[in-house]
Amino acid sequence: MNHEKYDLVIIGAGICGLTIGKLLTNSSVNFKIFEKSRAFGGRASTRRVNGQPIDHGAQYFTVTDLSFREFINEYIELGIVKLWSNKLNIWDGKSLMYESQTNPRYICPDGFTALSKEIAKVIPVSREVRITKANFNNKKWELLTDQNLEIEAEKVISTAPINQSLEIFSNYLREEELMQLQSVNFDPCISVILVYELANYIPWKGVFWNSGDTLSWVANDSSKRTNPTQTVIVAQCKPDFSRLNFKSEDEHVTNLVINELKQILPTWVQSPQETQVKRWKYSKANSTLDKPFFESENKKLIFTGDWCLESKIESAFLCAEILYPN
Ligand SMILES: Cc1cc2nc3c(=O)[nH]c(=O)nc-3n(C[C@H](O)[C@H](O)[C@H](O)COP(=O)(O)OP(=O)(O)OC[C@H]3O[C@@H](n4cnc5c(N)ncnc54)[C@H](O)[C@@H]3O)c2cc1C
């Protein structure tokens, strides 16, 4: 078994873990991020179909906080982040209208993974390494991974959705701490990707679906891309629908989604060239911790991530920023 030793181990290379990494790059802290997936970005992630990026998790982000604005400006200048829309649409079952208020939404033309990849350039990250077990011995953590690696760390910060963190660390928490953390709940979300010929034009960018029990959001994903070669729709399902259909056949879910979309799109919507279904077990937290992080009594373990404040990209950044102010 291989051994590695750090002052700090960060679990997760999503926006929160990577931001913590970025904020620590010029410090003396000897740290490393461990990420179970091959890709960076966690729930702000991208798939490629015929080379075209498609966001099947987070769809866009808003910027309200000044420090997040400064952080994002760097990536706007690099062309990695771009303003997508000032006003999106709402479908109420009868008409497709514009939102009443202006609210700038940002995206990455190359998909959200491009942002995480850029942040990760300056940070030590081991990908495809899942932390599976933790033991606290002699004031240090001993972490085990699925790659036969043993890691020693003074301190651990886990940015995974809290349910996943508790699978590893629940033995080291007091009863009342565990109860507090278990009160945070995530909704599931089924994302359906529909790919069409580029000739099939969609006159809107994104629609909040305020009608029926199936959909919550529909994106014209190709409107985010610089030179799209195909028209792509990403349709995301409501939490109850996603829960009910989590194990349903892809075809069944896709047909129900297309049936909804028929209300606002021409008949071509019924004949996609390609379809994919992504099931998010933990998509957004429907209740939060109401503080930016949880710290264990001995200060050797921290849980943080979007679920602490609000399930959005900006909050994932803010949790990191509050933990390690710039
Ligand atoms: C379907 C969907 C739609 C969304 N829409 C929007 C939106 O439109 N706008 C918006 O702002 N936000 C949206 N969000 C929320 C947004 O994606 C999150 O707020 C943000 O990405 C959370 O970042 P994070 O770093 O806190 O957590 P995560 O992105 O979940 O990162 C945690 C990381 O930890 C890794 N990990 C977990 N366990 C382990 C382990 N044992 N070992 C190693 N690594 C591990 C995971 O692989 C993951 O990469 C959406 C999310 C989903 C799923």
The ligand as an SDF file (V2000), in Angstrom:
LIG
                    3D

 53 58  0  0  0  0  0  0  0  0999 V2000
  -29.1970   19.0230  -11.8510 C   0  0  0  0  0  0  0  0  0  0  0  0
  -28.5700   20.1990  -11.1640 C   0  0  0  0  0  0  0  0  0  0  0  0
  -28.9030   21.4930  -11.5630 C   0  0  0  0  0  0  0  0  0  0  0  0
  -28.2930   22.6010  -10.9590 C   0  0  0  0  0  0  0  0  0  0  0  0
  -28.5610   23.8530  -11.4180 N   0  0  0  0  0  0  0  0  0  0  0  0
  -27.8660   24.9000  -10.9350 C   0  0  0  0  0  0  0  0  0  0  0  0
  -27.9590   26.1750  -11.5390 C   0  0  0  0  0  0  0  0  0  0  0  0
  -28.6260   26.3490  -12.5580 O   0  0  0  0  0  0  0  0  0  0  0  0
  -27.2630   27.2170  -10.9820 N   0  0  0  0  0  0  0  0  0  0  0  0
  -26.4560   27.0390   -9.8790 C   0  0  0  0  0  0  0  0  0  0  0  0
  -25.8170   28.0200   -9.4320 O   0  0  0  0  0  0  0  0  0  0  0  0
  -26.3190   25.8250   -9.3140 N   0  0  0  0  0  0  0  0  0  0  0  0
  -27.0010   24.7570   -9.8060 C   0  0  0  0  0  0  0  0  0  0  0  0
  -26.8400   23.5210   -9.2710 N   0  0  0  0  0  0  0  0  0  0  0  0
  -26.0680   23.3940   -8.0300 C   0  0  0  0  0  0  0  0  0  0  0  0
  -24.5610   23.4850   -8.2910 C   0  0  0  0  0  0  0  0  0  0  0  0
  -24.1910   22.4940   -9.2140 O   0  0  0  0  0  0  0  0  0  0  0  0
  -23.8740   23.2610   -6.9430 C   0  0  0  0  0  0  0  0  0  0  0  0
  -24.3150   24.2690   -6.0420 O   0  0  0  0  0  0  0  0  0  0  0  0
  -22.3540   23.3320   -6.9920 C   0  0  0  0  0  0  0  0  0  0  0  0
  -21.8470   22.7330   -8.1550 O   0  0  0  0  0  0  0  0  0  0  0  0
  -21.8410   22.6450   -5.7360 C   0  0  0  0  0  0  0  0  0  0  0  0
  -20.4200   22.6550   -5.7020 O   0  0  0  0  0  0  0  0  0  0  0  0
  -19.6730   21.9520   -4.4820 P   0  0  0  0  0  0  0  0  0  0  0  0
  -18.2310   22.0360   -4.7550 O   0  0  0  0  0  0  0  0  0  0  0  0
  -20.1960   22.5000   -3.1970 O   0  0  0  0  0  0  0  0  0  0  0  0
  -20.1630   20.4100   -4.5030 O   0  0  0  0  0  0  0  0  0  0  0  0
  -19.9820   19.2930   -5.6330 P   0  0  0  0  0  0  0  0  0  0  0  0
  -20.0220   19.9030   -6.9660 O   0  0  0  0  0  0  0  0  0  0  0  0
  -20.9770   18.2270   -5.3230 O   0  0  0  0  0  0  0  0  0  0  0  0
  -18.5020   18.7360   -5.3770 O   0  0  0  0  0  0  0  0  0  0  0  0
  -18.2220   17.6960   -4.4770 C   0  0  0  0  0  0  0  0  0  0  0  0
  -17.1850   16.7850   -5.1120 C   0  0  0  0  0  0  0  0  0  0  0  0
  -16.8180   15.7950   -4.1650 O   0  0  0  0  0  0  0  0  0  0  0  0
  -16.5570   14.5960   -4.8650 C   0  0  0  0  0  0  0  0  0  0  0  0
  -16.6400   13.4890   -3.8940 N   0  0  0  0  0  0  0  0  0  0  0  0
  -17.7310   13.0760   -3.2030 C   0  0  0  0  0  0  0  0  0  0  0  0
  -17.4090   12.0560   -2.3810 N   0  0  0  0  0  0  0  0  0  0  0  0
  -16.0890   11.8140   -2.5720 C   0  0  0  0  0  0  0  0  0  0  0  0
  -15.1640   10.8640   -2.0100 C   0  0  0  0  0  0  0  0  0  0  0  0
  -15.5580    9.9620   -1.0940 N   0  0  0  0  0  0  0  0  0  0  0  0
  -13.8670   10.8950   -2.4120 N   0  0  0  0  0  0  0  0  0  0  0  0
  -13.4530   11.8120   -3.3610 C   0  0  0  0  0  0  0  0  0  0  0  0
  -14.2810   12.7130   -3.9270 N   0  0  0  0  0  0  0  0  0  0  0  0
  -15.5850   12.7210   -3.5270 C   0  0  0  0  0  0  0  0  0  0  0  0
  -17.6540   14.5690   -5.9310 C   0  0  0  0  0  0  0  0  0  0  0  0
  -17.3220   13.7080   -7.0190 O   0  0  0  0  0  0  0  0  0  0  0  0
  -17.6950   16.0520   -6.3470 C   0  0  0  0  0  0  0  0  0  0  0  0
  -16.8460   16.3070   -7.4400 O   0  0  0  0  0  0  0  0  0  0  0  0
  -27.3850   22.3940   -9.8840 C   0  0  0  0  0  0  0  0  0  0  0  0
  -27.0460   21.0890   -9.4990 C   0  0  0  0  0  0  0  0  0  0  0  0
  -27.6170   20.0110  -10.1500 C   0  0  0  0  0  0  0  0  0  0  0  0
  -27.1820   18.6220   -9.7760 C   0  0  0  0  0  0  0  0  0  0  0  0
  1  2  1  0
  2  3  1  0
  2 52  2  0
  3  4  2  0
  4  5  1  0
  4 50  1  0
  5  6  2  0
  6  7  1  0
  6 13  1  0
  7  8  2  0
  7  9  1  0
  9 10  1  0
 10 11  2  0
 10 12  1  0
 12 13  2  0
 13 14  1  0
 14 15  1  0
 14 50  1  0
 15 16  1  0
 16 17  1  0
 16 18  1  0
 18 19  1  0
 18 20  1  0
 20 21  1  0
 20 22  1  0
 22 23  1  0
 23 24  1  0
 24 25  2  0
 24 26  1  0
 24 27  1  0
 27 28  1  0
 28 29  2  0
 28 30  1  0
 28 31  1  0
 31 32  1  0
 32 33  1  0
 33 34  1  0
 33 48  1  0
 34 35  1  0
 35 36  1  0
 35 46  1  0
 36 37  1  0
 36 45  1  0
 37 38  2  0
 38 39  1  0
 39 40  1  0
 39 45  2  0
 40 41  1  0
 40 42  2  0
 42 43  1  0
 43 44  2  0
 44 45  1  0
 46 47  1  0
 46 48  1  0
 48 49  1  0
 50 51  2  0
 51 52  1  0
 52 53  1  0
M  END
$$$$
